[in-house]
Amino acid sequence: MRQRKDATSGRSITGLVALWLVISISDFAYAQAPSPAGAIGLGNRGWSAADTNHATPANELEFSARAGLASDYIYRGVTLSDHGPAVGAALEARWGQLYAGTTVATVNLPTQPAAEFTYAAGFRPTFATIDFDFGVTYFAYPGERLPGETNGINYWETVIRGDRKISEQVRLAAGYAYSPNVSNTGAWSQYVAAGVGYDVPSQLLPHDVTISFTTAAGYSWFGNQSQQLGGFPLPSYLNWQAGVTFTHKAFNFDLRYYDTNLTKENCFVFTGDPNARPGGRVNLATNPDGLTSNWCGAAFVAKVWFALN
C-alpha cells in the first residue's frame, strides 16, 4: 500500500515539538470529560482521543489533550514506525455532540514524510443505550521525499462507531470504516472491528487508580489499486490485539499485543516495506521477486501518555 522506496529513521524531533505544544495549550482544557484511558481500540490512529464518546452541554466548549511515547506505532496490526519508537500528541474540542480534533505522530514510512497528521470531525449522539460516533478523518503526510507514482499517500476515511456499557465493569464496541482511495492508491478500503473491555472494580484498587483489560479484532478488505501500482487488489487480512491499561489521574500506561494473519509476502505487497528481503514465495502478479516483510507480524508494545481534560 505504501510506495516502495527507501525509508529513514522516525522523526522524533517533530513529535517532541508537537508534544510540547499540546501540553502548553492544554492549560485551558479545564472541563471534566471522561479520560480515554482503557478505551476499546478499534484501529484508531496513534494518540487520537476519538475513542471517548462524550457529549457536553450545548452551550459549553470543552477541550482534551493527550501526548506520549510508544515503543512501536501499530495501526490495524501493521507498524507505521518500522517497529521503532514513536511519539505523538492529540487535541480535541467538543461542543455538545459535535467534535473536531487533530493528532500528530512520528512515522517511518517508505515515502519518508516528516510526520503523520490527522484532522477529524463528527458528532457523537446517544440512541437508547448506545453511544455513537459518526466521523470523517483526513490523513496527511507532509514533507514526503519520495511521493512515488501516486504523488503521495494522503487520503480520507469515514467512520461509524458504537459503544455500549452492559454492566459496571463490561463494555462493548463495534465500528466500520470506509475510504474511497486508501493511501491514495486508487483502491477503496473497508474495515470492520469489534471489541470488549473489562474495568477492574474500583474497590479492589488504590484511590485514583484504574485498570482496564481490552481486546478487539478487525478485518480489512480492498478494491483494485490504480494501474500504475499494478491494478490488483490489496490483500485482505485479519488483525487482533489485547492488552491492559493502567491509569492514575492524568498518567496512563498500556501494555499490548498485536498480530495479523498476513503472510510475510503479502505484508510486503501491502506495505511496500523498503527493507523487505528475498526468499519468499513468488507471485508473478503481486510479488514477482518473492520479497518478505516483518511489518505485519506479532508485536508487543508499551505506551505511556498523559491525558488532560
PAZAPA-4460 file (N, C-alpha, C; in steps of 0.05 Angstrom, whole numbers, plus 32768, in hexadecimal, padded with zeros to 4 digits):
% residues 309
    n_x    n_y    n_z   ca_x   ca_y   ca_z    c_x    c_y    c_z   seq   type   mol
   8011   7FE8   8000   8000   8000   8000   8011   8019   8000     1      M     A
   8029   8018   800D   803B   802F   800D   804D   802D   7FF4     2      R     A
   8057   8044   7FEB   8069   8045   7FD4   8082   8036   7FDC     3      Q     A
   808E   8027   7FC9   80A5   8016   7FCF   80BE   8026   7FCB     4      R     A
   80C6   8035   7FDF   80DF   8045   7FDF   80ED   8042   7FF9     5      K     A
   8106   804C   7FFA   8116   804A   8013   8109   805B   8029     6      D     A
   810B   8052   8042   8101   8061   8059   8118   8069   806B     7      A     A
   8113   807E   807B   8127   8087   808E   811C   8083   80AA     8      T     A
   812C   808B   80BE   8123   8088   80DA   810C   809A   80E0     9      S     A
   80FD   8094   80F6   80E6   80A4   80FF   80EE   80C1   8105    10      G     A
   80DB   80D3   8102   80E0   80F0   8106   80D9   80F7   8123    11      R     A
   80EB   80F0   8136   80E5   80F4   8152   80E3   8112   8159    12      S     A
   80F3   8123   814D   80F2   813F   8154   80D7   814B   814E    13      I     A
   80CB   8144   8137   80B1   814F   8130   809D   8147   8145    14      T     A
   809D   812D   814D   808A   8124   8161   808E   8131   817C    15      G     A
   80A7   8135   8184   80AC   8142   819E   80A3   815F   819E    16      L     A
   80A6   816D   8188   809C   8188   8186   807E   8188   8188    17      V     A
   8070   8175   817A   8053   8173   817C   804A   816D   8198    18      A     A
   8059   815B   81A6   8051   8155   81C1   8053   816E   81D3    19      L     A
   8068   817E   81D0   806B   8196   81E0   8054   81AA   81DA    20      W     A
   804D   81AC   81C0   8037   81BE   81B9   801D   81B7   81C6    21      L     A
   8017   819D   81C5   7FFD   8194   81D1   7FFD   8198   81EF    22      V     A
   8013   8192   81FD   8014   8196   8219   8011   81B4   8220    23      I     A
   801D   81C5   820F   801C   81E2   8214   8000   81ED   8211    24      S     A
   7FF1   81E5   81FB   7FD7   81F0   81F6   7FC2   81E3   8208    25      I     A
   7FC8   81CC   8214   7FB4   81BE   8223   7FAE   81CB   823E    26      S     A
   7FBB   81E1   8244   7FB6   81EF   825D   7F99   81FA   825E    27      D     A
   7F8C   81FE   8247   7F70   8207   8248   7F5D   81F1   8242    28      F     A
   7F65   81D7   8246   7F54   81C0   8243   7F4A   81B8   825F    29      A     A
   7F38   81C7   826A   7F30   81C4   8286   7F18   81B1   828A    30      Y     A
   7F08   81AC   8276   7EEF   819D   8279   7EF5   8180   8282    31      A     A
   7EE3   8175   8292   7EE8   815A   829D   7EDB   8145   828B    32      Q     A
   7EE7   8141   8274   7EDD   812B   8262   7EE9   8111   826B    33      A     A
   7EDC   80FB   8264   7EE8   80E1   826B   7F02   80DC   825D    34      P     A
   7F14   80CF   826B   7F2E   80C9   825F   7F2B   80B3   824B    35      S     A
   7F39   80B4   8233   7F38   809F   8220   7F49   8087   8227    36      P     A
   7F55   8087   823F   7F64   8070   8247   7F53   8057   8248    37      A     A
   7F5E   8041   823F   7F4F   8028   823F   7F3A   8026   822A    38      G     A
   7F38   8039   8217   7F25   8037   8201   7F2B   801F   81F0    39      A     A
   7F16   8014   81E4   7F19   7FFD   81D2   7F23   8007   81B7    40      I     A
   7F3C   8000   81B0   7F47   8009   8197   7F3D   7FF8   8180    41      G     A
   7F31   8005   816C   7F27   7FF7   8154   7F37   7FFF   813B    42      L     A
   7F50   8005   813E   7F60   800C   8127   7F63   802A   8124    43      G     A
   7F61   8039   813A   7F64   8056   8138   7F82   805D   8135    44      N     A
   7F87   8075   812B   7FA2   807F   8127   7FAF   8088   8141    45      R     A
   7FC7   807F   8146   7FD9   808A   815A   7FCD   8093   8174    46      G     A
   7FCE   80AD   817A   7FC5   80B8   8193   7FAA   80C5   8190    47      W     A
   7F9A   80BD   817D   7F80   80C9   8179   7F6F   80C6   8192    48      S     A
   7F61   80DC   8199   7F4F   80DC   81B0   7F33   80D4   81A8    49      A     A
   7F2E   80CC   818F   7F13   80C8   8185   7F07   80AE   8190    50      A     A
   7F15   809F   81A0   7F09   8088   81AC   7EF7   8090   81C4    51      D     A
   7EF7   80A9   81CB   7EE7   80B3   81E1   7ECC   80BD   81D7    52      T     A
   7EB7   80AE   81DD   7E9C   80B7   81D5   7E91   80C8   81EC    53      N     A
   7E91   80E2   81E8   7E89   80F4   81FD   7E7C   810D   81F1    54      H     A
   7E64   8112   81F8   7E56   812A   81EF   7E56   813F   8206    55      A     A
   7E5A   8158   81FF   7E5B   816D   8213   7E40   817C   8212    56      T     A
   7E3A   818C   8226   7E22   819E   8224   7E25   81AF   820B    57      P     A
   7E0E   81B6   81FF   7E0E   81C3   81E5   7E1C   81DE   81E5    58      A     A
   7E1D   81EB   81FC   7E29   8205   81FD   7E45   8206   8209    59      N     A
   7E52   81EF   820A   7E6C   81ED   8216   7E80   81E2   8202    60      E     A
   7E98   81EE   8200   7EAE   81E5   81EF   7EC2   81D8   8201    61      L     A
   7EC9   81BF   81FB   7EDD   81B1   820B   7EF4   81A8   81FA    62      E     A
   7F0B   81A5   8207   7F24   819C   81F9   7F2F   8184   8208    63      F     A
   7F3C   8173   81F9   7F4C   815E   8205   7F66   815B   81F5    64      S     A
   7F7B   8152   8202   7F95   814F   81F5   7FA3   8137   8200    65      A     A
   7FB3   812B   81F0   7FC4   8115   81FA   7FDD   8114   81EA    66      R     A
   7FF3   810A   81F6   800D   8109   81E9   801D   80F3   81F6    67      A     A
   802E   80E5   81E7   803D   80CF   81F3   8051   80C3   81E0    68      G     A
   805A   80AB   81E8   806F   809C   81DB   8067   807F   81DA    69      L     A
   806D   8072   81C3   8067   8055   81C0   8080   8047   81B5    70      A     A
   8084   802E   81BD   809B   801F   81B3   8098   8017   8195    71      S     A
   807F   8019   818B   8079   8013   816F   805F   8020   8168    72      D     A
   805B   8028   814F   8042   8034   8147   8034   8020   8135    73      Y     A
   8020   8012   8140   8012   7FFD   8132   7FF6   8008   812A    74      I     A
   7FEF   8005   8110   7FD5   800D   8107   7FC7   7FF6   80F8    75      Y     A
   7FB1   7FEC   8104   7FA3   7FD5   80F9   7FB6   7FBE   80F3    76      R     A
   7FC8   7FBA   8107   7FDA   7FA3   8106   7FF4   7FA7   80F7    77      G     A
   7FF8   7FBE   80EA   800F   7FC3   80D9   801F   7FDA   80E5    78      V     A
   803A   7FD7   80E7   804A   7FEC   80F2   804C   8004   80DF    79      T     A
   804A   801C   80E9   804F   8034   80DA   8069   8042   80E2    80      L     A
   8078   8035   80F3   8092   8040   80FC   80A9   802C   80F9    81      S     A
   80A6   8019   80E7   80BA   8004   80E2   80C3   7FF7   80FC    82      D     A
   80AF   7FF2   810E   80B3   7FE5   8128   80C6   7FF5   813A    83      H     A
   80C8   800F   8135   80D7   8020   8146   80C5   8032   8157    84      G     A
   80D0   8040   816A   80C0   8051   817B   80B4   8069   816C    85      P     A
   809D   8073   8177   808F   808A   816B   8084   809B   8181    86      A     A
   8083   80B5   817C   8077   80C8   818E   8060   80D5   8180    87      V     A
   804C   80DE   818F   8035   80EB   8183   8025   80FB   8197    88      G     A
   8011   8109   818C   8000   811A   819D   7FE6   811E   818E    89      A     A
   7FD1   8126   819E   7FB7   812A   8192   7FA9   8141   81A2    90      A     A
   7F98   814F   8194   7F87   8164   81A0   7F6B   8162   8194    91      L     A
   7F57   8163   81A5   7F3B   8161   819C   7F2A   8177   81AA    92      E     A
   7F18   8183   819A   7F04   8196   81A5   7EE9   818A   81A1    93      A     A
   7ED7   818E   81B5   7EBC   8183   81B4   7EA8   8199   81BB    94      R     A
   7E92   819A   81AD   7E7B   81AC   81B2   7E62   819C   81AF    95      W     A
   7E56   8195   81C6   7E3F   8183   81C4   7E47   8168   81B8    96      G     A
   7E38   8160   81A4   7E3F   8146   8197   7E54   8149   8181    97      Q     A
   7E5B   8162   817A   7E6F   8167   8165   7E8B   8166   8170    98      L     A
   7E9E   815D   815F   7EBA   815D   8167   7ECC   8162   814F    99      Y     A
   7EE4   816B   8154   7EF9   816E   813F   7F13   816A   814D   100      A     A
   7F26   815D   8140   7F3F   8158   814C   7F56   8154   8138   101      G     A
   7F6E   8154   8142   7F85   814F   8132   7F9A   813F   8142   102      T     A
   7FAA   812F   8134   7FBF   8120   8140   7FD9   8123   812F   103      T     A
   7FEF   811F   813C   8009   811E   812E   8019   8107   813A   104      V     A
   8027   80F8   8129   8037   80E2   8132   804F   80DE   8120   105      A     A
   8065   80D5   812B   807C   80CF   811B   8078   80B4   810E   106      T     A
   8081   80B1   80F5   807E   8099   80E5   8097   8093   80D6   107      V     A
   809A   807B   80CD   80B0   8073   80BC   80A5   8063   80A5   108      N     A
   809E   8071   808F   8090   8065   8078   80A0   8067   805F   109      L     A
   809A   8057   804B   80AA   8057   8032   80AB   8072   8024   110      P     A
   8097   8082   8026   8097   809C   8019   80A6   80B2   8029   111      T     A
   80AF   80AB   8040   80BF   80BD   8051   80B2   80D7   8058   112      Q     A
   8099   80D7   8062   808D   80F0   806B   809A   80FA   8085   113      P     A
   8097   8114   808A   80A2   8120   80A2   8093   8116   80BB   114      A     A
   8079   8110   80B8   8069   8106   80CE   804D   80FF   80C3   115      A     A
   803C   80F4   80D4   8021   80EE   80CC   800F   8101   80DC   116      E     A
   7FFD   810F   80CD   7FE9   8121   80D9   7FCE   8116   80D2   117      F     A
   7FBB   8117   80E5   7F9F   8110   80DF   7F8E   8127   80E7   118      T     A
   7F78   812B   80D8   7F65   8140   80DE   7F49   8133   80DD   119      Y     A
   7F3B   8133   80F3   7F22   8125   80F6   7F0C   8137   80FF   120      A     A
   7EF3   8131   80F7   7EDC   813F   8100   7EC4   812D   80FE   121      A     A
   7EB0   8132   810F   7E98   8121   810E   7E85   8128   8126   122      G     A
   7E73   8116   812B   7E61   811A   8142   7E5C   80FF   8150   123      F     A
   7E55   8101   816A   7E53   80E9   817B   7E38   80E9   8189   124      R     A
   7E23   80E0   817C   7E09   80DF   8189   7E06   80C5   8199   125      P     A
   7DF2   80C4   81AA   7DEC   80AC   81B8   7DCF   80A4   81B1   126      T     A
   7DCC   808B   81A8   7DB2   8080   81A2   7DAE   8067   81B4   127      F     A
   7D97   8068   81C4   7D92   8053   81D7   7DAA   8051   81EA   128      A     A
   7DB7   803A   81EB   7DCE   8037   81FD   7DE9   8036   81EE   129      T     A
   7DE9   803F   81D5   7E01   803D   81C5   7E0C   8059   81BF   130      I     A
   7E26   805D   81C4   7E33   8076   81BD   7E3F   8073   81A1   131      D     A
   7E37   8084   818F   7E40   8082   8173   7E55   8098   816D   132      F     A
   7E65   8092   8159   7E78   80A6   814F   7E78   80A5   8131   133      D     A
   7E6E   80BA   8124   7E6E   80BC   8107   7E83   80D1   80FF   134      F     A
   7E98   80C9   80F2   7EAE   80DC   80ED   7EBB   80D8   80D2   135      G     A
   7ECB   80EC   80CB   7EDC   80EB   80B3   7EF7   80F4   80BA   136      V     A
   7F0C   80E7   80AF   7F28   80ED   80B6   7F38   80F0   809D   137      T     A
   7F49   8105   809D   7F5C   8108   8087   7F78   8102   8091   138      Y     A
   7F87   80F0   8084   7FA1   80E8   808B   7FB5   80F6   8079   139      F     A
   7FC7   8105   8084   7FDA   8115   8075   7FF7   810E   807D   140      A     A
   8008   810D   8068   8024   8106   806C   8036   811B   805F   141      Y     A
   8039   8132   806B   8048   8148   805F   8066   8141   805D   142      P     A
   8072   814E   8049   808F   814C   8046   8098   8131   803B   143      G     A
   8087   8123   802D   808F   8109   8021   80A6   810D   800D   144      E     A
   80BC   8100   8012   80D3   8103   8000   80D1   80F1   7FE7   145      R     A
   80C2   80DC   7FEA   80C0   80C8   7FD4   80A2   80C3   7FCF   146      L     A
   8093   80D6   7FC4   8076   80D2   7FC1   806E   80BD   7FAE   147      P     A
   8081   80B4   7F9C   807B   809D   7F8B   8067   80A3   7F75   148      G     A
   805D   808D   7F69   804C   808F   7F52   8031   809E   7F57   149      E     A
   8028   809D   7F70   800E   80A9   7F76   8010   80C4   7F82   150      T     A
   8028   80CF   7F83   802C   80EA   7F8E   8023   80ED   7FAB   151      N     A
   802B   80DA   7FBB   8025   80DC   7FD8   8010   80C8   7FE1   152      G     A
   800C   80C7   7FFB   7FFA   80B2   8007   7FE4   80BF   8018   153      I     A
   7FDE   80D9   8015   7FC8   80E5   8024   7FAE   80D9   801C   154      N     A
   7F9B   80D7   802F   7F80   80CC   8028   7F6B   80D2   803D   155      Y     A
   7F52   80CD   8036   7F3A   80D1   8047   7F2F   80B6   8050   156      W     A
   7F22   80B6   8068   7F14   809F   8071   7EFC   80A7   8082   157      E     A
   7EE5   809A   807F   7ECE   809E   808F   7ECB   8087   80A3   158      T     A
   7EC0   808D   80BB   7EBF   8078   80D0   7EA4   807A   80DE   159      V     A
   7E99   8063   80E4   7E82   8060   80F6   7E89   804D   810C   160      I     A
   7E84   8056   8125   7E8C   8046   813C   7E75   8047   8151   161      R     A
   7E72   8031   815F   7E5E   8030   8175   7E6A   8023   818E   162      G     A
   7E65   802F   81A5   7E6F   8024   81BF   7E57   8020   81D1   163      D     A
   7E57   800A   81E0   7E41   8004   81F2   7E4C   7FF8   820C   164      R     A
   7E44   8003   8223   7E4C   7FF8   823C   7E36   7FE5   8246   165      K     A
   7E3D   7FCB   8249   7E29   7FB7   8250   7E29   7FB1   826E   166      I     A
   7E3D   7FBA   827C   7E3D   7FB8   8299   7E51   7FCC   82A4   167      S     A
   7E54   7FCD   82BE   7E67   7FE0   82CA   7E84   7FDB   82C1   168      E     A
   7E8A   7FC2   82BA   7EA5   7FBB   82B2   7EA9   7FB5   8295   169      Q     A
   7E94   7FAE   8286   7E98   7FA3   826B   7E8D   7FB7   8256   170      V     A
   7E9D   7FBC   8241   7E96   7FCD   822B   7E99   7FBF   8211   171      R     A
   7E89   7FC5   81FD   7E8B   7FBA   81E2   7E8E   7FD1   81CE   172      L     A
   7E9B   7FCC   81B8   7E9E   7FE0   81A3   7EA0   7FD3   8188   173      A     A
   7E96   7FE0   8173   7E97   7FD6   8158   7E99   7FEE   8145   174      A     A
   7EA5   7FEA   812E   7EA8   8001   811C   7EAC   7FF8   80FF   175      G     A
   7EA8   800B   80ED   7EAC   8007   80D0   7EBA   801F   80C4   176      Y     A
   7ECD   801B   80B3   7EDB   8032   80A6   7EDC   802D   8088   177      A     A
   7EDB   8043   8079   7EDC   8041   805B   7EED   8058   8050   178      Y     A
   7EFE   8051   803E   7F0E   8065   802F   7F0A   8060   8011   179      S     A
   7F05   8075   8001   7F02   8071   7FE4   7F1D   806E   7FD6   180      P     A
   7F33   8075   7FE4   7F4D   8075   7FD7   7F63   8073   7FEC   181      N     A
   7F65   805B   7FF8   7F77   8058   800F   7F94   805D   8007   182      V     A
   7FA1   806E   8017   7FBD   8075   8013   7FC2   807E   7FF6   183      S     A
   7FAE   8089   7FE9   7FB0   8094   7FCE   7FBA   807F   7FBA   184      N     A
   7FB2   8066   7FBF   7FBA   8050   7FAD   7FA6   804C   7F96   185      T     A
   7F8E   8058   7F98   7F79   8053   7F85   7F66   803D   7F8E   186      G     A
   7F6D   802F   7FA3   7F5C   8019   7FAE   7F4A   8023   7FC4   187      A     A
   7F31   801B   7FC4   7F20   8020   7FDB   7F27   800D   7FF1   188      W     A
   7F20   8014   800A   7F25   8002   8020   7F0D   8002   8032   189      S     A
   7F08   7FEB   803E   7EF3   7FE8   8053   7EFF   7FD9   806A   190      Q     A
   7EF6   7FE0   8082   7F01   7FD5   809B   7EEA   7FD2   80AF   191      Y     A
   7EE7   7FBA   80BB   7ED4   7FB5   80D0   7EE4   7FAB   80E8   192      V     A
   7EDB   7FB3   8100   7EE9   7FAA   8118   7ED5   7FA9   8130   193      A     A
   7EDC   7F99   8144   7ECC   7F98   815C   7EDE   7F91   8173   194      A     A
   7ED6   7F99   818B   7EE7   7F94   81A2   7ED8   7F95   81BC   195      G     A
   7EE5   7F8D   81D1   7ED9   7F8C   81EC   7EED   7F97   8200   196      V     A
   7EE3   7FA3   8215   7EF4   7FAD   822A   7EEA   7FA6   8245   197      G     A
   7EFC   7FA2   8258   7EF5   7F9B   8274   7F04   7FAE   8287   198      Y     A
   7EF5   7FBC   8297   7F01   7FCE   82AB   7F02   7FC1   82C6   199      D     A
   7F1A   7FBF   82D2   7F1D   7FB3   82EC   7F0D   7FC4   8300   200      V     A
   7EFC   7FB8   8311   7EEC   7FC7   8325   7EFD   7FDA   8335   201      P     A
   7EF4   7FF3   8339   7F04   8007   8347   7F0A   8000   8364   202      S     A
   7EF8   7FF1   8371   7EFC   7FEA   838D   7F14   7FD7   8390   203      Q     A
   7F1E   7FCB   837A   7F35   7FB9   837C   7F4F   7FC8   8376   204      L     A
   7F4E   7FE2   8371   7F65   7FF1   8368   7F6A   8008   837A   205      L     A
   7F83   8012   837B   7F89   802B   838A   7F79   8042   837F   206      P     A
   7F77   8057   838F   7F68   806F   8388   7F75   807C   836F   207      H     A
   7F64   8085   835C   7F6D   8093   8344   7F7C   8080   8330   208      D     A
   7F7A   8066   8333   7F86   8053   8321   7F71   8043   8314   209      V     A
   7F72   8040   82F9   7F60   802E   82EA   7F71   801B   82D9   210      T     A
   7F66   8003   82D6   7F72   7FEF   82C4   7F5D   7FE4   82B2   211      I     A
   7F63   7FE4   8298   7F50   7FDB   8284   7F5D   7FC6   8272   212      S     A
   7F50   7FB0   826E   7F58   7F9B   825A   7F47   7F9E   8241   213      F     A
   7F53   7FA0   822A   7F44   7FA4   8211   7F50   7F92   81FC   214      T     A
   7F3E   7F89   81EA   7F47   7F79   81D3   7F34   7F7F   81BB   215      T     A
   7F3E   7F7D   81A3   7F2E   7F83   818B   7F3A   7F74   8173   216      A     A
   7F29   7F70   815F   7F32   7F64   8146   7F25   7F73   812F   217      A     A
   7F32   7F74   8118   7F27   7F82   8101   7F2E   7F74   80E7   218      G     A
   7F20   7F7A   80D2   7F24   7F6E   80B8   7F25   7F84   80A3   219      Y     A
   7F39   7F85   8092   7F3C   7F99   807D   7F3B   7F8B   8062   220      S     A
   7F2C   7F98   804F   7F2D   7F8E   8033   7F2C   7FA6   8020   221      W     A
   7F35   7FA2   8007   7F3C   7FB8   7FF6   7F34   7FB3   7FD9   222      F     A
   7F31   7FC9   7FCA   7F2D   7FC7   7FAD   7F48   7FC7   7F9E   223      G     A
   7F46   7FCB   7F84   7F5E   7FCA   7F73   7F6D   7FE5   7F75   224      N     A
   7F87   7FE3   7F76   7F98   7FFA   7F74   7F98   8006   7F58   225      Q     A
   7FA3   801E   7F55   7FA6   802A   7F3B   7FB9   8019   7F29   226      S     A
   7FB7   801D   7F0F   7FC7   800D   7EFD   7FE4   8012   7F01   227      Q     A
   7FED   802A   7F08   8009   802F   7F0B   8015   8020   7F23   228      Q     A
   8003   8017   7F35   800C   8007   7F4C   8006   7FE9   7F48   229      L     A
   7FFD   7FE2   7F30   7FFA   7FC5   7F2A   7FDD   7FBD   7F24   230      G     A
   7FC9   7FCD   7F2D   7FAE   7FC7   7F27   7FA1   7FB0   7F36   231      G     A
   7FB0   7FA4   7F48   7FA5   7F8D   7F58   7F9B   7F97   7F73   232      F     A
   7F89   7F88   7F80   7F7F   7F90   7F9A   7F94   7F8B   7FAF   233      P     A
   7F94   7F9C   7FC3   7FA6   7F98   7FDA   7F9C   7F80   7FEA   234      L     A
   7FAE   7F72   7FF7   7FA5   7F59   8006   7F94   7F60   801E   235      P     A
   7F7D   7F52   8020   7F6C   7F54   8038   7F79   7F46   804F   236      S     A
   7F72   7F4E   8068   7F7F   7F41   807F   7F6F   7F46   8098   237      Y     A
   7F75   7F34   80AC   7F6B   7F38   80C7   7F81   7F44   80D9   238      L     A
   7F79   7F54   80EC   7F8B   7F5D   8101   7F7E   7F5B   811C   239      N     A
   7F8E   7F57   8131   7F83   7F55   814C   7F97   7F60   8160   240      W     A
   7F8D   7F68   8177   7F9E   7F73   818C   7F91   7F6F   81A7   241      Q     A
   7FA1   7F6E   81BC   7F97   7F6B   81D7   7FAC   7F77   81EA   242      A     A
   7FA2   7F84   81FF   7FB5   7F90   8212   7FA7   7F9B   822B   243      G     A
   7FB7   7FA9   823B   7FAD   7FB4   8254   7FB7   7FD1   8256   244      V     A
   7FA6   7FE2   8261   7FAC   7FFE   8264   7FAA   8006   8282   245      T     A
   7FBF   8012   828C   7FC0   801C   82A7   7FBE   803A   82A7   246      F     A
   7FAD   8046   82B8   7FA9   8063   82B9   7FAB   806D   82D5   247      T     A
   7FB9   8082   82D9   7FBA   8091   82F2   7FB7   80AF   82EC   248      H     A
   7FA0   80B9   82F1   7F9A   80D5   82EA   7FA0   80DA   82CC   249      K     A
   7FB3   80EC   82C6   7FB8   80F2   82A9   7FCC   80DE   829D   250      A     A
   7FD8   80CD   82AD   7FED   80BB   82A2   7FE1   80A1   829A   251      F     A
   7FE9   8097   8282   7FDF   807E   8277   7FF6   806D   826D   252      N     A
   7FF4   8053   8272   8008   8040   8268   7FFA   8027   825D   253      F     A
   8002   801F   8244   7FF4   8009   8237   8009   7FF5   822D   254      D     A
   8003   7FDB   8231   8012   7FC5   8226   8000   7FB5   8214   255      L     A
   8009   7FB0   81FB   7FF6   7FA4   81E8   8005   7F92   81D4   256      R     A
   7FF6   7F7D   81CC   7FFF   7F6A   81B7   7FEF   7F6E   819E   257      Y     A
   7FFD   7F6F   8187   7FF0   7F73   816D   7FF9   7F5D   815A   258      Y     A
   7FE7   7F55   8147   7FEF   7F42   8133   7FDB   7F43   811B   259      D     A
   7FE3   7F36   8105   7FD2   7F34   80ED   7FD6   7F18   80E1   260      T     A
   7FC5   7F11   80CE   7FC8   7EF8   80BF   7FD5   7EFC   80A4   261      N     A
   7FE0   7F14   809F   7FEE   7F18   8086   8008   7F08   8084   262      L     A
   800C   7EFB   806E   8026   7EEE   806A   803C   7F03   8066   263      T     A
   8054   7EFB   8069   806A   7F0F   8066   806B   7F19   8049   264      K     A
   8063   7F08   8036   8063   7F11   801A   804D   7F25   8015   265      E     A
   8035   7F20   801F   801F   7F33   801D   8024   7F4C   802D   266      N     A
   8033   7F49   8043   803A   7F61   8053   804A   7F74   8042   267      C     A
   805C   7F6A   8032   806C   7F7C   8020   8059   7F88   800B   268      F     A
   8047   7F79   7FFF   8035   7F83   7FEB   8024   7F9A   7FF8   269      V     A
   801C   7F96   8010   800A   7FAA   801D   8019   7FC3   8025   270      F     A
   8032   7FC0   802F   8040   7FD7   803A   8055   7FE3   8028   271      T     A
   8061   7FD3   8015   8077   7FDD   8006   8090   7FE1   8017   272      G     A
   8093   7FD2   802B   80AA   7FD4   803E   80C4   7FD6   802E   273      D     A
   80D3   7FED   8031   80EC   7FF0   8022   8102   7FDD   802B   274      P     A
   80FF   7FD2   8043   8113   7FBF   804D   810B   7FA2   804A   275      N     A
   80F8   7F9D   8038   80EF   7F82   8033   8106   7F70   8029   276      A     A
   8104   7F56   802F   811A   7F44   8028   810F   7F2F   8014   277      R     A
   8121   7F25   8003   8118   7F0F   7FF0   8116   7EF5   7FFF   278      P     A
   810D   7EE1   7FF1   810B   7EC6   7FFC   80F0   7EBC   8001   279      G     A
   80DB   7ECC   7FFB   80C0   7EC4   7FFF   80B4   7EB7   7FE7   280      G     A
   809A   7EB0   7FE9   808D   7EA3   7FD2   8087   7EB8   7FBD   281      R     A
   808D   7EB1   7FA4   808A   7EC3   7F8D   806D   7EC3   7F84   282      V     A
   8062   7EDB   7F7F   8048   7EDF   7F73   804C   7EF1   7F5B   283      N     A
   8049   7EE7   7F43   8050   7EF6   7F2B   8040   7F10   7F28   284      L     A
   8028   7F11   7F33   8017   7F28   7F30   801D   7F3D   7F46   285      A     A
   8020   7F35   7F5F   8022   7F48   7F75   803E   7F4A   7F81   286      T     A
   804E   7F35   7F80   8068   7F34   7F8D   807C   7F23   7F7D   287      N     A
   8084   7F2C   7F65   8094   7F1B   7F54   80B0   7F14   7F5F   288      P     A
   80B9   7F24   7F72   80D4   7F1F   7F7E   80D2   7F0F   7F97   289      D     A
   80BA   7F09   7FA1   80B7   7EFA   7FB9   80C3   7F08   7FD1   290      G     A
   80BF   7F22   7FD3   80C9   7F32   7FEA   80B7   7F2E   8002   291      L     A
   80C4   7F30   801A   80B5   7F2B   8033   80BA   7F43   8046   292      T     A
   80A7   7F48   8057   80A8   7F5E   806B   809E   7F55   8086   293      S     A
   80AA   7F60   809B   80A1   7F5A   80B6   8091   7F70   80C2   294      N     A
   8086   7F83   80B2   8077   7F99   80BC   805B   7F92   80C6   295      W     A
   8052   7F79   80C0   8036   7F71   80C7   8035   7F5B   80DB   296      C     A
   804B   7F53   80E7   804B   7F3C   80F9   8045   7F44   8116   297      G     A
   8048   7F30   8127   8043   7F34   8144   8055   7F4A   814F   298      A     A
   8049   7F5A   8161   8058   7F70   816D   804D   7F75   8189   299      A     A
   805F   7F79   819C   8057   7F82   81B7   805F   7F9F   81BA   300      F     A
   804C   7FB0   81C3   8050   7FCD   81C3   804B   7FD8   81DF   301      V     A
   805D   7FE9   81E8   8059   7FF8   8201   8054   8015   81FA   302      A     A
   8040   8021   8206   8039   803C   81FF   8033   804C   8219   303      K     A
   803D   8064   821B   8038   8075   8232   802F   8091   8227   304      V     A
   801A   809C   8234   8011   80B6   822C   8003   80C5   8243   305      W     A
   8001   80DF   8240   7FF2   80F0   8253   7FD9   80FA   8245   306      F     A
   7FC2   80F9   8252   7FA9   8102   8247   7F9F   8118   8259   307      A     A
   7F99   812F   824D   7F8F   8147   825C   7F74   814F   8251   308      L     A
   7F60   8153   8263   7F45   8159   825A   7F3C   8172   8269   309      N     A
***
